[in-house]
């Protein structure tokens, strides 16, 4: 089955992972800007990173027939540094016209501090002023509910923000209802330890349905799985869900959300030639 992985940090993955994803049916993916494992010290470093996301990664993905898209921002972990945030936000507009840029993301909160919230609001201003879609990171573990609530309330209070153009990612059982109830798209992240499993994701879909819900691997340099979406498909099949329902979640829903970006193009469907192992 063809699928779109809505959240994959391919800068941290080997080229072999692109091949495995293509063999299992991946036809497109999106790569939000994220933390490098250390706090970057200047806007110049971010410019190099954004250039990599808009040149090298699309070319690497194309070797395997995968369309690569990206989102740009200063990651929430670095949002505490207000001066760095100001400098990075000044250069982002230079990259927004590049053909694989979908919008602003993954923005959000990490420890839910005053400075992080100010940086988050600055990113929202940038997105609104440049008519960009938004991809949201919600905090991990103990900060999940508090951070998600602050994010949702902040966006809901801003009349300029269209919830249908916002993806609030990393939802879990105690936050998914809040996100969907305010009209946003939500992402269920198939990532061990800090997010959710394929089984838990299926549980949430069986409870809430498929409207405005997507799944993704969020594969990065941590313990993660670039084949997490095929494993989700397998779990859906194991529970007896029909192929049309599964396709809605892993292919049609991502297209519906991403098509709101002027740069997104519906991928050409390809036959999967191998199963996830």
N, C-alpha and C positions, 0 to 999 in steps of 0.2 A: 504493500500500500504506500502510495506517495504521501509525504508529510513535510511540514515546514517546522523547523525548530526555531521558536520565537526568541530564544535566549541562549546563545552559545559564545563563550569567550575563546574564539579560535586562535587568537594570538598566543595563547598558552598551550595549544594542542599541536601535535605533530601532523604532518601531511598525511600520514597513514590514517588518521582519524577522519579526514575528509573522505578518503577512499571508502572506509567502513560505512560512513554515513550514506554515501552515494549508493553503495551496494545494498543497503537496507531500505532505500526508498526516499531519502532526503533530497528534495529538489530545490530548497531554498532555506536560508537561515538568516537571523539577524543577530548582530553582535553589539550589545550596548557597551559604551565606554565604562571601564571599571577600575578598581584599585590595582596597582601594579605589585602589591606585596610590600610596598614602602611608600612613604609620603614623598611625592615629587616636589621639587623646590622652585620650579620656575615655569612660566607659561611656555617657554621655548621647548621644554620637555613634552608638554602636552601637544604642542604643534607637531612635533615629530611623531607622537603617538597617533594623532588624528590623521596625519599623512599616511601612516602605515595602515590604518583601518580603511582608508579610502583608495589605496593603490595596491599594496602588496597582498592583502587578504582577499580582495575580490579576484585577483589574478590567480591566486593559489586555489581558491574554491572552483573557479571556472575550469580548471584542468579536469575536474570530476563532474562537470555538468551541474554544479550547485550555484545558484544565484546568492551572492553575499551582499547583505545590507548592514548598515550600522547606525548607531545613535551616538550623539556627542554630548559630553558634559564634563564637569569636574565631579568625581565620585563623592558620595556622601561622607565617606571616611575622611576625606580631605576638606570637607566643607567648613570645618572649624576655623580654617585660616582665611579670614575675610579678605585680606589683601590679595592673596593668591587667587581666590575665587574671582575677584574683580578683574584681575589680569587675564585669567583664562576665559571668562565670559566675553571679554573684548575681542578675542581672536576667533571664537567659534563661528560668528557669521561669515568669516572668510571661507569656511568649509561647507556651508549649508547648500550650496549649489552643486556640489559634487554628486554624480549620478547615483551613488548607492547610499546617500544619507537620507534617513527617514524622518529624523526629528531630534528631540532633546531627550537624553536618557543615558544610563539609568540614574535618575535623580531621586532624592528622597532624604531619609534620615538614618543615622547610625545609632548614636546614643541619645538622640532627641534633645539636643541642646539648643540654646537660643541662637548661637551662631550658625549651627546647621540649618535651623529653620529659616534664618535670613537668607542663607545661600540657596536653599530650596526655592524660596519665593523669587529670588533673582532669576533663577533658571526658568521658572514659570513665566515671568515677565518676558524673558527672551523668546520662549516658545510662542507666546501669544503675539508678540510684536512681529514675529517672522512667520506666523501662520504654520507652526510646526506641530506635529503630533508629539505626544509625551509618553515616555516609558518610565515607570516608577519602581524604585527599590524600596521595599519595606524592611525594617530591622529584623535581626535574627533573634530567635529564642526569647529570652526574658523581656526584651524590649518590643516584641512583635505587636502586641495588642495596643500598647500606648502609642507607639510610633505610627501604626496604621491609622489609628483614630485621629491623631493630629494631622496627618497627611490628608485624609478624607475630609475632615472638617475644614481645613485650609482651602482645599480646592473647591469644595461645595460652597464656600462663602465668597468665592471669586466669580462674579457673574460673567466674566470674559471666557471662562473655561468651559468647553463643551465636554461633558463626561464621556461621550461616545468616542472621543478622540484621545482618551487617556487609558493606558494599560497599567493597572496597579498589580505588580508582580509579587511573587513569593507568598501568596495567600495560603492560609491554613484553616483548619476547622473553625477556629474562634474568630477569624477575620473575614472569611469569604462572604458571609451574609452581609456584613457591613459594606463591603466594597460593591457587591452587586446591587444592594438596596439603594445605593446612591447613584446608580446609572453608569458606573465605570465598567470597563472590561477588566477581567481578572486573569492572572496567570497562576497555574499550579506548577510549582517547580519540583522536578523529579530528581532530587539531590539528597544524598544521605546525610544524616546527623542534623544539619541545621534547617532543613526544609521538609520535603515530604517524599513518600515512596509511591511507586505506581499503584499499589493497593489502596493507600489512603486517598490518592487522587481519584480513583474510580469510586470509592465510597462517597466523596464529596459530589461527584457528578451524578451519582445515583440519587443523592438527596436534593441537589439544586438544579439539575438539568444541564443542558448544554449551551444555553443562551449566554453570549458574551464571556465564554470560558475557553481558555487555551491551555496547553501544557507545553513544557520545555525542559531541556536538560540542565541549562546553566552550567554546562561543563567548563571547567577552568583548570588551574594548576593544583587544585585541591582534590581530595577523593571524590571523583565524579565520573559520570558515564556518558560519553557522546552518543551511545545507543539507548539512552533512557526512554526516548519517545517510542521506538519499536517495542521496548519492554512493556510500556504502557499499553500499546496496541495488543500485545499478547495477553495481558491481564484482562483487557476488555473482552477479548474473544473467549478467554477461559470462563468468564462469567456469563457468556451467552449473548452479549450485545451484538446487534447486527452491524454489518459492514458500513451501511449508510450513516449510522449514528457515530461510529468511530471516525469515519472520514470527516464528518462535520467538525469534530473537535480538533483533529490534527492537520486538517487541510483547508476546509472551507472557512472555519472561523478565523484562522490567521489571515487568510486572504481578505475577508470582510473588514478586519481591523486595519491591516496594512495598506489596503487600497485607498485609505483616506490620505495617504502621503502621495504627493505628486510624482515621486521618483519610483514608486513600487510598480512592478510589472508582474502580471500573473505568470508563474513559471510554466515551462513546457513539461507536461507530465512524462515520467519515465517509468519503465517496468523495474521493480526491485528484482535483483538477480541473486540475492543471498539473504538468509535470515540472520538476525542478531545472534551472537554466540557469547 
